[in-house]
Amino acid sequence: MEEQEQDEAYEQWRAALGVLLSDAGRLAAWQERRYRFAWELGAALTGASGGAPALNGPALYGVFLPSTGLCYVGQTQEAERRLNDLPVGESHPFATTVPPELWERVVVVRWPALLGSAPASDQEAAANSEAVVTGLALEYLLQLHFAPPLNSRRRHRDGAWRPRNLTGSKSRGALAALDLPGLWTLVRAAWLELAECPAPADGTSVVTSSAGRVVFPSAIHQGPSPLA
């Protein structure tokens, strides 16, 4: 997109928000509409669905946009809390940059569900480390393999953005990743299964697998609200 086109789109966005926030009543309606959608999306990400239990504990997650594809990868040790907040954005910064109304899909992989099928050496490495380190290792490998743009730069105190050197990283996750090749293969396969799953034709917003789920926010836009 050329700079002039970007500027025009930005001004259109500001003008649209100006209409939506133009008085106290519209401001309240905008707040309620956005929170209702975020609440429904959080419930779809974490609640019991299609015979699958509610999500909790360690998980990897990624957000996809219609044209960009995978744009962000994260990990958490408390999926029940972090994924609920992901679209709300009260403690998670992602939604303040990319509004959840624009997300194409969210992939969630519960890596502990795959650990029992990993080679013994991987299981031993995970057992000898904290769960958070294993989560960081798998998050690192997803970022390294797929290069999501919002994980590929880091902001600095001077207001500038600088690229992250993932290949040369000496972080805890990068170092631990060396001991988890088998688990990474399983996680990658589970991730791709969900990332490439077509959206259900019946408008269902959640598709589950043995290791996780994929949620389609656009189906929530189209369906009835449980809060109505």
PyMOL CGO cylinders between C-alpha atoms (Angstrom):
from pymol import cmd
from pymol.cgo import CYLINDER

trace = [
    CYLINDER, 0.00, 0.00, 0.00, 1.37, 3.38, -1.01, 0.3, 1, 1, 1, 1, 1, 1,
    CYLINDER, 1.37, 3.38, -1.01, 1.83, 6.08, 1.64, 0.3, 1, 1, 1, 1, 1, 1,
    CYLINDER, 1.83, 6.08, 1.64, -0.99, 8.22, 0.21, 0.3, 1, 1, 1, 1, 1, 1,
    CYLINDER, -0.99, 8.22, 0.21, -3.37, 5.23, 0.24, 0.3, 1, 1, 1, 1, 1, 1,
    CYLINDER, -3.37, 5.23, 0.24, -2.36, 4.49, 3.83, 0.3, 1, 1, 1, 1, 1, 1,
    CYLINDER, -2.36, 4.49, 3.83, -3.04, 8.09, 4.84, 0.3, 1, 1, 1, 1, 1, 1,
    CYLINDER, -3.04, 8.09, 4.84, -6.45, 8.03, 3.18, 0.3, 1, 1, 1, 1, 1, 1,
    CYLINDER, -6.45, 8.03, 3.18, -7.41, 4.75, 4.86, 0.3, 1, 1, 1, 1, 1, 1,
    CYLINDER, -7.41, 4.75, 4.86, -6.26, 6.11, 8.21, 0.3, 1, 1, 1, 1, 1, 1,
    CYLINDER, -6.26, 6.11, 8.21, -8.39, 9.23, 7.83, 0.3, 1, 1, 1, 1, 1, 1,
    CYLINDER, -8.39, 9.23, 7.83, -11.41, 7.12, 6.84, 0.3, 1, 1, 1, 1, 1, 1,
    CYLINDER, -11.41, 7.12, 6.84, -10.87, 5.02, 9.98, 0.3, 1, 1, 1, 1, 1, 1,
    CYLINDER, -10.87, 5.02, 9.98, -10.69, 8.14, 12.15, 0.3, 1, 1, 1, 1, 1, 1,
    CYLINDER, -10.69, 8.14, 12.15, -13.81, 9.57, 10.52, 0.3, 1, 1, 1, 1, 1, 1,
    CYLINDER, -13.81, 9.57, 10.52, -15.77, 6.33, 11.07, 0.3, 1, 1, 1, 1, 1, 1,
    CYLINDER, -15.77, 6.33, 11.07, -14.76, 6.25, 14.73, 0.3, 1, 1, 1, 1, 1, 1,
    CYLINDER, -14.76, 6.25, 14.73, -15.73, 9.89, 15.02, 0.3, 1, 1, 1, 1, 1, 1,
    CYLINDER, -15.73, 9.89, 15.02, -19.29, 8.98, 13.98, 0.3, 1, 1, 1, 1, 1, 1,
    CYLINDER, -19.29, 8.98, 13.98, -19.45, 6.01, 16.35, 0.3, 1, 1, 1, 1, 1, 1,
    CYLINDER, -19.45, 6.01, 16.35, -18.21, 8.07, 19.30, 0.3, 1, 1, 1, 1, 1, 1,
    CYLINDER, -18.21, 8.07, 19.30, -19.96, 11.34, 18.50, 0.3, 1, 1, 1, 1, 1, 1,
    CYLINDER, -19.96, 11.34, 18.50, -22.07, 11.53, 21.65, 0.3, 1, 1, 1, 1, 1, 1,
    CYLINDER, -22.07, 11.53, 21.65, -22.49, 9.83, 25.01, 0.3, 1, 1, 1, 1, 1, 1,
    CYLINDER, -22.49, 9.83, 25.01, -25.18, 7.43, 23.79, 0.3, 1, 1, 1, 1, 1, 1,
    CYLINDER, -25.18, 7.43, 23.79, -23.15, 6.30, 20.79, 0.3, 1, 1, 1, 1, 1, 1,
    CYLINDER, -23.15, 6.30, 20.79, -20.05, 5.94, 22.93, 0.3, 1, 1, 1, 1, 1, 1,
    CYLINDER, -20.05, 5.94, 22.93, -21.93, 3.63, 25.33, 0.3, 1, 1, 1, 1, 1, 1,
    CYLINDER, -21.93, 3.63, 25.33, -23.38, 1.62, 22.43, 0.3, 1, 1, 1, 1, 1, 1,
    CYLINDER, -23.38, 1.62, 22.43, -19.90, 1.27, 20.88, 0.3, 1, 1, 1, 1, 1, 1,
    CYLINDER, -19.90, 1.27, 20.88, -18.44, 0.09, 24.19, 0.3, 1, 1, 1, 1, 1, 1,
    CYLINDER, -18.44, 0.09, 24.19, -21.24, -2.44, 24.64, 0.3, 1, 1, 1, 1, 1, 1,
    CYLINDER, -21.24, -2.44, 24.64, -21.00, -3.74, 21.08, 0.3, 1, 1, 1, 1, 1, 1,
    CYLINDER, -21.00, -3.74, 21.08, -17.24, -4.20, 21.20, 0.3, 1, 1, 1, 1, 1, 1,
    CYLINDER, -17.24, -4.20, 21.20, -17.27, -5.86, 24.61, 0.3, 1, 1, 1, 1, 1, 1,
    CYLINDER, -17.27, -5.86, 24.61, -20.14, -8.18, 23.63, 0.3, 1, 1, 1, 1, 1, 1,
    CYLINDER, -20.14, -8.18, 23.63, -18.19, -9.39, 20.61, 0.3, 1, 1, 1, 1, 1, 1,
    CYLINDER, -18.19, -9.39, 20.61, -14.95, -9.75, 22.60, 0.3, 1, 1, 1, 1, 1, 1,
    CYLINDER, -14.95, -9.75, 22.60, -16.79, -11.64, 25.34, 0.3, 1, 1, 1, 1, 1, 1,
    CYLINDER, -16.79, -11.64, 25.34, -18.34, -14.05, 22.82, 0.3, 1, 1, 1, 1, 1, 1,
    CYLINDER, -18.34, -14.05, 22.82, -14.98, -14.61, 21.15, 0.3, 1, 1, 1, 1, 1, 1,
    CYLINDER, -14.98, -14.61, 21.15, -13.28, -15.23, 24.50, 0.3, 1, 1, 1, 1, 1, 1,
    CYLINDER, -13.28, -15.23, 24.50, -15.99, -17.74, 25.41, 0.3, 1, 1, 1, 1, 1, 1,
    CYLINDER, -15.99, -17.74, 25.41, -15.49, -19.53, 22.08, 0.3, 1, 1, 1, 1, 1, 1,
    CYLINDER, -15.49, -19.53, 22.08, -11.74, -19.66, 22.66, 0.3, 1, 1, 1, 1, 1, 1,
    CYLINDER, -11.74, -19.66, 22.66, -11.94, -21.12, 26.16, 0.3, 1, 1, 1, 1, 1, 1,
    CYLINDER, -11.94, -21.12, 26.16, -15.33, -22.73, 26.77, 0.3, 1, 1, 1, 1, 1, 1,
    CYLINDER, -15.33, -22.73, 26.77, -16.37, -26.37, 26.33, 0.3, 1, 1, 1, 1, 1, 1,
    CYLINDER, -16.37, -26.37, 26.33, -17.30, -27.00, 22.69, 0.3, 1, 1, 1, 1, 1, 1,
    CYLINDER, -17.30, -27.00, 22.69, -18.27, -29.95, 20.49, 0.3, 1, 1, 1, 1, 1, 1,
    CYLINDER, -18.27, -29.95, 20.49, -17.55, -32.48, 23.20, 0.3, 1, 1, 1, 1, 1, 1,
    CYLINDER, -17.55, -32.48, 23.20, -14.15, -30.91, 23.95, 0.3, 1, 1, 1, 1, 1, 1,
    CYLINDER, -14.15, -30.91, 23.95, -13.64, -29.66, 27.51, 0.3, 1, 1, 1, 1, 1, 1,
    CYLINDER, -13.64, -29.66, 27.51, -12.99, -26.05, 28.43, 0.3, 1, 1, 1, 1, 1, 1,
    CYLINDER, -12.99, -26.05, 28.43, -9.43, -24.90, 27.81, 0.3, 1, 1, 1, 1, 1, 1,
    CYLINDER, -9.43, -24.90, 27.81, -7.10, -24.39, 30.73, 0.3, 1, 1, 1, 1, 1, 1,
    CYLINDER, -7.10, -24.39, 30.73, -3.42, -24.64, 31.49, 0.3, 1, 1, 1, 1, 1, 1,
    CYLINDER, -3.42, -24.64, 31.49, -0.57, -24.30, 28.99, 0.3, 1, 1, 1, 1, 1, 1,
    CYLINDER, -0.57, -24.30, 28.99, -1.33, -23.52, 25.34, 0.3, 1, 1, 1, 1, 1, 1,
    CYLINDER, -1.33, -23.52, 25.34, 0.06, -21.92, 22.20, 0.3, 1, 1, 1, 1, 1, 1,
    CYLINDER, 0.06, -21.92, 22.20, -2.10, -19.54, 20.18, 0.3, 1, 1, 1, 1, 1, 1,
    CYLINDER, -2.10, -19.54, 20.18, -1.94, -17.62, 16.94, 0.3, 1, 1, 1, 1, 1, 1,
    CYLINDER, -1.94, -17.62, 16.94, -4.08, -14.95, 15.26, 0.3, 1, 1, 1, 1, 1, 1,
    CYLINDER, -4.08, -14.95, 15.26, -4.63, -14.88, 11.50, 0.3, 1, 1, 1, 1, 1, 1,
    CYLINDER, -4.63, -14.88, 11.50, -5.85, -12.00, 9.31, 0.3, 1, 1, 1, 1, 1, 1,
    CYLINDER, -5.85, -12.00, 9.31, -7.67, -12.54, 5.99, 0.3, 1, 1, 1, 1, 1, 1,
    CYLINDER, -7.67, -12.54, 5.99, -4.89, -11.20, 3.75, 0.3, 1, 1, 1, 1, 1, 1,
    CYLINDER, -4.89, -11.20, 3.75, -1.83, -11.27, 6.01, 0.3, 1, 1, 1, 1, 1, 1,
    CYLINDER, -1.83, -11.27, 6.01, -2.25, -14.81, 7.33, 0.3, 1, 1, 1, 1, 1, 1,
    CYLINDER, -2.25, -14.81, 7.33, -0.59, -15.58, 10.65, 0.3, 1, 1, 1, 1, 1, 1,
    CYLINDER, -0.59, -15.58, 10.65, 0.34, -12.25, 12.21, 0.3, 1, 1, 1, 1, 1, 1,
    CYLINDER, 0.34, -12.25, 12.21, 0.92, -13.08, 15.89, 0.3, 1, 1, 1, 1, 1, 1,
    CYLINDER, 0.92, -13.08, 15.89, 1.96, -16.08, 18.02, 0.3, 1, 1, 1, 1, 1, 1,
    CYLINDER, 1.96, -16.08, 18.02, 1.89, -16.34, 21.81, 0.3, 1, 1, 1, 1, 1, 1,
    CYLINDER, 1.89, -16.34, 21.81, 2.04, -18.86, 24.62, 0.3, 1, 1, 1, 1, 1, 1,
    CYLINDER, 2.04, -18.86, 24.62, 0.41, -18.98, 28.02, 0.3, 1, 1, 1, 1, 1, 1,
    CYLINDER, 0.41, -18.98, 28.02, 0.37, -21.16, 31.11, 0.3, 1, 1, 1, 1, 1, 1,
    CYLINDER, 0.37, -21.16, 31.11, -3.21, -20.07, 31.86, 0.3, 1, 1, 1, 1, 1, 1,
    CYLINDER, -3.21, -20.07, 31.86, -5.26, -20.45, 28.70, 0.3, 1, 1, 1, 1, 1, 1,
    CYLINDER, -5.26, -20.45, 28.70, -8.48, -19.92, 30.63, 0.3, 1, 1, 1, 1, 1, 1,
    CYLINDER, -8.48, -19.92, 30.63, -7.37, -16.40, 31.57, 0.3, 1, 1, 1, 1, 1, 1,
    CYLINDER, -7.37, -16.40, 31.57, -5.10, -15.29, 28.73, 0.3, 1, 1, 1, 1, 1, 1,
    CYLINDER, -5.10, -15.29, 28.73, -7.34, -16.38, 25.87, 0.3, 1, 1, 1, 1, 1, 1,
    CYLINDER, -7.34, -16.38, 25.87, -10.37, -14.77, 27.47, 0.3, 1, 1, 1, 1, 1, 1,
    CYLINDER, -10.37, -14.77, 27.47, -8.47, -11.50, 27.61, 0.3, 1, 1, 1, 1, 1, 1,
    CYLINDER, -8.47, -11.50, 27.61, -6.91, -11.82, 24.14, 0.3, 1, 1, 1, 1, 1, 1,
    CYLINDER, -6.91, -11.82, 24.14, -9.85, -10.14, 22.31, 0.3, 1, 1, 1, 1, 1, 1,
    CYLINDER, -9.85, -10.14, 22.31, -10.71, -7.83, 25.21, 0.3, 1, 1, 1, 1, 1, 1,
    CYLINDER, -10.71, -7.83, 25.21, -7.22, -6.39, 25.38, 0.3, 1, 1, 1, 1, 1, 1,
    CYLINDER, -7.22, -6.39, 25.38, -7.25, -5.24, 29.00, 0.3, 1, 1, 1, 1, 1, 1,
    CYLINDER, -7.25, -5.24, 29.00, -3.88, -6.85, 29.77, 0.3, 1, 1, 1, 1, 1, 1,
    CYLINDER, -3.88, -6.85, 29.77, -2.98, -8.25, 26.35, 0.3, 1, 1, 1, 1, 1, 1,
    CYLINDER, -2.98, -8.25, 26.35, -1.68, -5.58, 23.93, 0.3, 1, 1, 1, 1, 1, 1,
    CYLINDER, -1.68, -5.58, 23.93, -2.46, -7.40, 20.68, 0.3, 1, 1, 1, 1, 1, 1,
    CYLINDER, -2.46, -7.40, 20.68, -6.13, -6.37, 20.44, 0.3, 1, 1, 1, 1, 1, 1,
    CYLINDER, -6.13, -6.37, 20.44, -5.18, -2.70, 20.79, 0.3, 1, 1, 1, 1, 1, 1,
    CYLINDER, -5.18, -2.70, 20.79, -3.18, -2.98, 17.55, 0.3, 1, 1, 1, 1, 1, 1,
    CYLINDER, -3.18, -2.98, 17.55, -5.37, -5.38, 15.54, 0.3, 1, 1, 1, 1, 1, 1,
    CYLINDER, -5.37, -5.38, 15.54, -9.09, -5.17, 16.45, 0.3, 1, 1, 1, 1, 1, 1,
    CYLINDER, -9.09, -5.17, 16.45, -10.61, -8.64, 16.98, 0.3, 1, 1, 1, 1, 1, 1,
    CYLINDER, -10.61, -8.64, 16.98, -13.48, -7.79, 14.62, 0.3, 1, 1, 1, 1, 1, 1,
    CYLINDER, -13.48, -7.79, 14.62, -10.95, -8.18, 11.79, 0.3, 1, 1, 1, 1, 1, 1,
    CYLINDER, -10.95, -8.18, 11.79, -9.43, -11.52, 12.82, 0.3, 1, 1, 1, 1, 1, 1,
    CYLINDER, -9.43, -11.52, 12.82, -9.92, -14.37, 10.34, 0.3, 1, 1, 1, 1, 1, 1,
    CYLINDER, -9.92, -14.37, 10.34, -9.16, -17.22, 12.75, 0.3, 1, 1, 1, 1, 1, 1,
    CYLINDER, -9.16, -17.22, 12.75, -7.47, -17.99, 16.05, 0.3, 1, 1, 1, 1, 1, 1,
    CYLINDER, -7.47, -17.99, 16.05, -5.58, -21.28, 16.42, 0.3, 1, 1, 1, 1, 1, 1,
    CYLINDER, -5.58, -21.28, 16.42, -5.00, -22.80, 19.86, 0.3, 1, 1, 1, 1, 1, 1,
    CYLINDER, -5.00, -22.80, 19.86, -2.79, -25.86, 20.47, 0.3, 1, 1, 1, 1, 1, 1,
    CYLINDER, -2.79, -25.86, 20.47, -2.62, -27.54, 23.87, 0.3, 1, 1, 1, 1, 1, 1,
    CYLINDER, -2.62, -27.54, 23.87, 0.93, -28.82, 23.66, 0.3, 1, 1, 1, 1, 1, 1,
    CYLINDER, 0.93, -28.82, 23.66, 0.75, -30.95, 26.87, 0.3, 1, 1, 1, 1, 1, 1,
    CYLINDER, 0.75, -30.95, 26.87, -1.82, -33.14, 25.04, 0.3, 1, 1, 1, 1, 1, 1,
    CYLINDER, -1.82, -33.14, 25.04, 0.94, -34.04, 22.55, 0.3, 1, 1, 1, 1, 1, 1,
    CYLINDER, 0.94, -34.04, 22.55, 3.75, -34.61, 25.00, 0.3, 1, 1, 1, 1, 1, 1,
    CYLINDER, 3.75, -34.61, 25.00, 2.85, -38.26, 25.65, 0.3, 1, 1, 1, 1, 1, 1,
    CYLINDER, 2.85, -38.26, 25.65, 3.35, -39.04, 21.94, 0.3, 1, 1, 1, 1, 1, 1,
    CYLINDER, 3.35, -39.04, 21.94, 6.73, -37.32, 21.76, 0.3, 1, 1, 1, 1, 1, 1,
    CYLINDER, 6.73, -37.32, 21.76, 10.03, -39.23, 21.90, 0.3, 1, 1, 1, 1, 1, 1,
    CYLINDER, 10.03, -39.23, 21.90, 11.28, -40.22, 25.35, 0.3, 1, 1, 1, 1, 1, 1,
    CYLINDER, 11.28, -40.22, 25.35, 14.14, -37.73, 25.10, 0.3, 1, 1, 1, 1, 1, 1,
    CYLINDER, 14.14, -37.73, 25.10, 11.69, -34.87, 24.53, 0.3, 1, 1, 1, 1, 1, 1,
    CYLINDER, 11.69, -34.87, 24.53, 9.53, -36.01, 27.43, 0.3, 1, 1, 1, 1, 1, 1,
    CYLINDER, 9.53, -36.01, 27.43, 12.59, -36.13, 29.67, 0.3, 1, 1, 1, 1, 1, 1,
    CYLINDER, 12.59, -36.13, 29.67, 13.70, -32.65, 28.58, 0.3, 1, 1, 1, 1, 1, 1,
    CYLINDER, 13.70, -32.65, 28.58, 10.24, -31.27, 29.30, 0.3, 1, 1, 1, 1, 1, 1,
    CYLINDER, 10.24, -31.27, 29.30, 10.10, -33.03, 32.68, 0.3, 1, 1, 1, 1, 1, 1,
    CYLINDER, 10.10, -33.03, 32.68, 13.46, -31.54, 33.66, 0.3, 1, 1, 1, 1, 1, 1,
    CYLINDER, 13.46, -31.54, 33.66, 12.31, -28.02, 32.81, 0.3, 1, 1, 1, 1, 1, 1,
    CYLINDER, 12.31, -28.02, 32.81, 9.53, -25.72, 33.94, 0.3, 1, 1, 1, 1, 1, 1,
    CYLINDER, 9.53, -25.72, 33.94, 6.35, -25.87, 31.87, 0.3, 1, 1, 1, 1, 1, 1,
    CYLINDER, 6.35, -25.87, 31.87, 6.73, -22.19, 31.05, 0.3, 1, 1, 1, 1, 1, 1,
    CYLINDER, 6.73, -22.19, 31.05, 10.15, -22.87, 29.48, 0.3, 1, 1, 1, 1, 1, 1,
    CYLINDER, 10.15, -22.87, 29.48, 8.70, -25.62, 27.28, 0.3, 1, 1, 1, 1, 1, 1,
    CYLINDER, 8.70, -25.62, 27.28, 5.94, -23.22, 26.26, 0.3, 1, 1, 1, 1, 1, 1,
    CYLINDER, 5.94, -23.22, 26.26, 8.48, -20.51, 25.45, 0.3, 1, 1, 1, 1, 1, 1,
    CYLINDER, 8.48, -20.51, 25.45, 10.51, -23.01, 23.41, 0.3, 1, 1, 1, 1, 1, 1,
    CYLINDER, 10.51, -23.01, 23.41, 7.53, -24.00, 21.29, 0.3, 1, 1, 1, 1, 1, 1,
    CYLINDER, 7.53, -24.00, 21.29, 6.46, -20.35, 20.92, 0.3, 1, 1, 1, 1, 1, 1,
    CYLINDER, 6.46, -20.35, 20.92, 9.99, -19.55, 19.73, 0.3, 1, 1, 1, 1, 1, 1,
    CYLINDER, 9.99, -19.55, 19.73, 9.91, -22.35, 17.17, 0.3, 1, 1, 1, 1, 1, 1,
    CYLINDER, 9.91, -22.35, 17.17, 6.53, -21.18, 15.82, 0.3, 1, 1, 1, 1, 1, 1,
    CYLINDER, 6.53, -21.18, 15.82, 7.84, -17.64, 15.50, 0.3, 1, 1, 1, 1, 1, 1,
    CYLINDER, 7.84, -17.64, 15.50, 11.06, -18.81, 13.86, 0.3, 1, 1, 1, 1, 1, 1,
    CYLINDER, 11.06, -18.81, 13.86, 9.28, -21.12, 11.41, 0.3, 1, 1, 1, 1, 1, 1,
    CYLINDER, 9.28, -21.12, 11.41, 6.34, -18.90, 10.40, 0.3, 1, 1, 1, 1, 1, 1,
    CYLINDER, 6.34, -18.90, 10.40, 7.80, -15.40, 10.99, 0.3, 1, 1, 1, 1, 1, 1,
    CYLINDER, 7.80, -15.40, 10.99, 4.55, -13.66, 12.04, 0.3, 1, 1, 1, 1, 1, 1,
    CYLINDER, 4.55, -13.66, 12.04, 5.12, -9.93, 11.45, 0.3, 1, 1, 1, 1, 1, 1,
    CYLINDER, 5.12, -9.93, 11.45, 4.02, -8.70, 14.88, 0.3, 1, 1, 1, 1, 1, 1,
    CYLINDER, 4.02, -8.70, 14.88, 6.52, -11.03, 16.56, 0.3, 1, 1, 1, 1, 1, 1,
    CYLINDER, 6.52, -11.03, 16.56, 9.33, -10.07, 14.21, 0.3, 1, 1, 1, 1, 1, 1,
    CYLINDER, 9.33, -10.07, 14.21, 9.92, -6.58, 15.63, 0.3, 1, 1, 1, 1, 1, 1,
    CYLINDER, 9.92, -6.58, 15.63, 10.37, -5.15, 19.10, 0.3, 1, 1, 1, 1, 1, 1,
    CYLINDER, 10.37, -5.15, 19.10, 9.56, -1.62, 20.21, 0.3, 1, 1, 1, 1, 1, 1,
    CYLINDER, 9.56, -1.62, 20.21, 12.14, 0.40, 22.12, 0.3, 1, 1, 1, 1, 1, 1,
    CYLINDER, 12.14, 0.40, 22.12, 11.96, 3.26, 24.58, 0.3, 1, 1, 1, 1, 1, 1,
    CYLINDER, 11.96, 3.26, 24.58, 13.01, 5.75, 21.92, 0.3, 1, 1, 1, 1, 1, 1,
    CYLINDER, 13.01, 5.75, 21.92, 9.74, 5.08, 20.07, 0.3, 1, 1, 1, 1, 1, 1,
    CYLINDER, 9.74, 5.08, 20.07, 11.36, 3.16, 17.22, 0.3, 1, 1, 1, 1, 1, 1,
    CYLINDER, 11.36, 3.16, 17.22, 10.83, -0.44, 16.13, 0.3, 1, 1, 1, 1, 1, 1,
    CYLINDER, 10.83, -0.44, 16.13, 13.74, -2.80, 15.53, 0.3, 1, 1, 1, 1, 1, 1,
    CYLINDER, 13.74, -2.80, 15.53, 13.79, -6.31, 14.03, 0.3, 1, 1, 1, 1, 1, 1,
    CYLINDER, 13.79, -6.31, 14.03, 14.24, -9.26, 16.39, 0.3, 1, 1, 1, 1, 1, 1,
    CYLINDER, 14.24, -9.26, 16.39, 17.15, -11.59, 15.68, 0.3, 1, 1, 1, 1, 1, 1,
    CYLINDER, 17.15, -11.59, 15.68, 15.35, -14.88, 16.29, 0.3, 1, 1, 1, 1, 1, 1,
    CYLINDER, 15.35, -14.88, 16.29, 18.01, -17.03, 14.64, 0.3, 1, 1, 1, 1, 1, 1,
    CYLINDER, 18.01, -17.03, 14.64, 20.65, -15.69, 17.01, 0.3, 1, 1, 1, 1, 1, 1,
    CYLINDER, 20.65, -15.69, 17.01, 18.48, -15.68, 20.12, 0.3, 1, 1, 1, 1, 1, 1,
    CYLINDER, 18.48, -15.68, 20.12, 19.95, -16.94, 23.40, 0.3, 1, 1, 1, 1, 1, 1,
    CYLINDER, 19.95, -16.94, 23.40, 16.65, -16.73, 25.26, 0.3, 1, 1, 1, 1, 1, 1,
    CYLINDER, 16.65, -16.73, 25.26, 15.42, -19.51, 27.54, 0.3, 1, 1, 1, 1, 1, 1,
    CYLINDER, 15.42, -19.51, 27.54, 12.96, -20.60, 24.89, 0.3, 1, 1, 1, 1, 1, 1,
    CYLINDER, 12.96, -20.60, 24.89, 15.53, -20.67, 22.08, 0.3, 1, 1, 1, 1, 1, 1,
    CYLINDER, 15.53, -20.67, 22.08, 17.95, -22.74, 24.14, 0.3, 1, 1, 1, 1, 1, 1,
    CYLINDER, 17.95, -22.74, 24.14, 15.29, -25.18, 25.36, 0.3, 1, 1, 1, 1, 1, 1,
    CYLINDER, 15.29, -25.18, 25.36, 13.99, -25.64, 21.79, 0.3, 1, 1, 1, 1, 1, 1,
    CYLINDER, 13.99, -25.64, 21.79, 17.13, -27.59, 20.90, 0.3, 1, 1, 1, 1, 1, 1,
    CYLINDER, 17.13, -27.59, 20.90, 15.98, -30.45, 23.14, 0.3, 1, 1, 1, 1, 1, 1,
    CYLINDER, 15.98, -30.45, 23.14, 12.41, -30.71, 21.80, 0.3, 1, 1, 1, 1, 1, 1,
    CYLINDER, 12.41, -30.71, 21.80, 12.61, -31.69, 18.10, 0.3, 1, 1, 1, 1, 1, 1,
    CYLINDER, 12.61, -31.69, 18.10, 10.06, -34.48, 18.38, 0.3, 1, 1, 1, 1, 1, 1,
    CYLINDER, 10.06, -34.48, 18.38, 7.52, -32.44, 20.32, 0.3, 1, 1, 1, 1, 1, 1,
    CYLINDER, 7.52, -32.44, 20.32, 7.98, -29.58, 17.88, 0.3, 1, 1, 1, 1, 1, 1,
    CYLINDER, 7.98, -29.58, 17.88, 7.16, -31.89, 14.95, 0.3, 1, 1, 1, 1, 1, 1,
    CYLINDER, 7.16, -31.89, 14.95, 3.90, -32.91, 16.66, 0.3, 1, 1, 1, 1, 1, 1,
    CYLINDER, 3.90, -32.91, 16.66, 3.02, -29.31, 17.54, 0.3, 1, 1, 1, 1, 1, 1,
    CYLINDER, 3.02, -29.31, 17.54, 3.71, -28.12, 14.02, 0.3, 1, 1, 1, 1, 1, 1,
    CYLINDER, 3.71, -28.12, 14.02, 1.46, -30.83, 12.53, 0.3, 1, 1, 1, 1, 1, 1,
    CYLINDER, 1.46, -30.83, 12.53, -1.36, -30.02, 14.97, 0.3, 1, 1, 1, 1, 1, 1,
    CYLINDER, -1.36, -30.02, 14.97, -0.94, -26.31, 14.27, 0.3, 1, 1, 1, 1, 1, 1,
    CYLINDER, -0.94, -26.31, 14.27, -1.09, -26.73, 10.49, 0.3, 1, 1, 1, 1, 1, 1,
    CYLINDER, -1.09, -26.73, 10.49, -4.18, -28.96, 10.75, 0.3, 1, 1, 1, 1, 1, 1,
    CYLINDER, -4.18, -28.96, 10.75, -6.04, -26.15, 12.49, 0.3, 1, 1, 1, 1, 1, 1,
    CYLINDER, -6.04, -26.15, 12.49, -4.49, -23.31, 10.48, 0.3, 1, 1, 1, 1, 1, 1,
    CYLINDER, -4.49, -23.31, 10.48, -5.54, -24.93, 7.20, 0.3, 1, 1, 1, 1, 1, 1,
    CYLINDER, -5.54, -24.93, 7.20, -8.97, -26.16, 8.34, 0.3, 1, 1, 1, 1, 1, 1,
    CYLINDER, -8.97, -26.16, 8.34, -11.73, -24.59, 6.22, 0.3, 1, 1, 1, 1, 1, 1,
    CYLINDER, -11.73, -24.59, 6.22, -14.37, -22.55, 8.00, 0.3, 1, 1, 1, 1, 1, 1,
    CYLINDER, -14.37, -22.55, 8.00, -17.52, -24.64, 8.54, 0.3, 1, 1, 1, 1, 1, 1,
    CYLINDER, -17.52, -24.64, 8.54, -20.20, -24.04, 5.94, 0.3, 1, 1, 1, 1, 1, 1,
    CYLINDER, -20.20, -24.04, 5.94, -22.92, -24.03, 8.62, 0.3, 1, 1, 1, 1, 1, 1,
    CYLINDER, -22.92, -24.03, 8.62, -21.51, -20.94, 10.31, 0.3, 1, 1, 1, 1, 1, 1,
    CYLINDER, -21.51, -20.94, 10.31, -20.11, -22.80, 13.33, 0.3, 1, 1, 1, 1, 1, 1,
    CYLINDER, -20.11, -22.80, 13.33, -17.48, -20.67, 15.02, 0.3, 1, 1, 1, 1, 1, 1,
    CYLINDER, -17.48, -20.67, 15.02, -15.38, -23.42, 16.67, 0.3, 1, 1, 1, 1, 1, 1,
    CYLINDER, -15.38, -23.42, 16.67, -13.71, -26.54, 15.27, 0.3, 1, 1, 1, 1, 1, 1,
    CYLINDER, -13.71, -26.54, 15.27, -11.95, -28.78, 17.80, 0.3, 1, 1, 1, 1, 1, 1,
    CYLINDER, -11.95, -28.78, 17.80, -9.21, -31.37, 17.46, 0.3, 1, 1, 1, 1, 1, 1,
    CYLINDER, -9.21, -31.37, 17.46, -7.55, -33.74, 19.90, 0.3, 1, 1, 1, 1, 1, 1,
    CYLINDER, -7.55, -33.74, 19.90, -4.86, -31.14, 20.59, 0.3, 1, 1, 1, 1, 1, 1,
    CYLINDER, -4.86, -31.14, 20.59, -6.72, -27.84, 20.38, 0.3, 1, 1, 1, 1, 1, 1,
    CYLINDER, -6.72, -27.84, 20.38, -9.21, -25.77, 18.42, 0.3, 1, 1, 1, 1, 1, 1,
    CYLINDER, -9.21, -25.77, 18.42, -9.64, -23.09, 15.80, 0.3, 1, 1, 1, 1, 1, 1,
    CYLINDER, -9.64, -23.09, 15.80, -12.13, -20.27, 16.24, 0.3, 1, 1, 1, 1, 1, 1,
    CYLINDER, -12.13, -20.27, 16.24, -13.59, -18.22, 13.38, 0.3, 1, 1, 1, 1, 1, 1,
    CYLINDER, -13.59, -18.22, 13.38, -14.56, -14.74, 14.65, 0.3, 1, 1, 1, 1, 1, 1,
    CYLINDER, -14.56, -14.74, 14.65, -16.54, -13.92, 11.48, 0.3, 1, 1, 1, 1, 1, 1,
    CYLINDER, -16.54, -13.92, 11.48, -19.06, -16.63, 12.41, 0.3, 1, 1, 1, 1, 1, 1,
    CYLINDER, -19.06, -16.63, 12.41, -19.63, -14.86, 15.72, 0.3, 1, 1, 1, 1, 1, 1,
    CYLINDER, -19.63, -14.86, 15.72, -20.48, -11.67, 13.83, 0.3, 1, 1, 1, 1, 1, 1,
    CYLINDER, -20.48, -11.67, 13.83, -23.13, -13.57, 11.91, 0.3, 1, 1, 1, 1, 1, 1,
    CYLINDER, -23.13, -13.57, 11.91, -24.65, -15.61, 14.72, 0.3, 1, 1, 1, 1, 1, 1,
    CYLINDER, -24.65, -15.61, 14.72, -27.06, -14.65, 17.52, 0.3, 1, 1, 1, 1, 1, 1,
    CYLINDER, -27.06, -14.65, 17.52, -25.59, -13.15, 20.66, 0.3, 1, 1, 1, 1, 1, 1,
    CYLINDER, -25.59, -13.15, 20.66, -25.85, -15.22, 23.87, 0.3, 1, 1, 1, 1, 1, 1,
    CYLINDER, -25.85, -15.22, 23.87, -25.97, -11.92, 25.77, 0.3, 1, 1, 1, 1, 1, 1,
    CYLINDER, -25.97, -11.92, 25.77, -28.95, -10.55, 23.86, 0.3, 1, 1, 1, 1, 1, 1,
]
cmd.load_cgo(trace, "trace")
